[in-house]
Amino acid sequence: MMGDINIGEPGAMIGFAGPRVIKETIKKDLPEGFQTAEFVMDHGFLDLIANRKELKDTIARLLQLFAN
């Protein structure tokens, strides 16, 4: 079975709508750091976080793992 690897940048905001729009829609306060890459990874929606400068090496390592 094949799958995807979801990679985020440190501190990146991830989501379709911004936190303000979500907060106004659901009428509730959002958790600290909501929609940051770190929050999303902690909740199982990202596989890893990599700096953009390290992304090429990170992807190369992942391809080597899958090739073996």
Secondary structure, DSSP 8 states (H G I E B T S, - for coil): ------EE-TT-B--SS-HHHHHHHHTS---TTTTBHHHHHHTTS-SEE--GGGHHHHHHHHHHHHH-
